[in-house]
Amino acid sequence: MSLKKTFQALSDPTRREILSLLRERPLAAGDIAARFDLKAATISHHLGILRSAGLVSDERSGKNVIYELNLSVMEEIINWIKTLSGGIDT
């Protein structure tokens, strides 16, 4: 996992909103795009960045591409941040 790539992906509010949507359940790219007032190509670009950072995975299902949150990368980030705090519970 590249922390730089991950944090760059997380820096955009649209991408963070996409992650929030995927927290609920996997979604088709079209269903994700329908939730935003942006062109489908723009959402596709954001999904590509999230996929490249390892934050989401995708799987083709017929004509659709289904995106799912990659929890293992999120857990890695959380654990890394916890090490910075010296294990202090907040």
Secondary structure, DSSP 4 states (H G I P E B T S, - for coil): --HHHHHHHHTSHHHHHHHHHHHHS-EEHHHHHHTSSS-HHHHHHHHHHHHHTTSEEEEEETTEEEEEE-HHHHHHHHHHHHHHTTT---
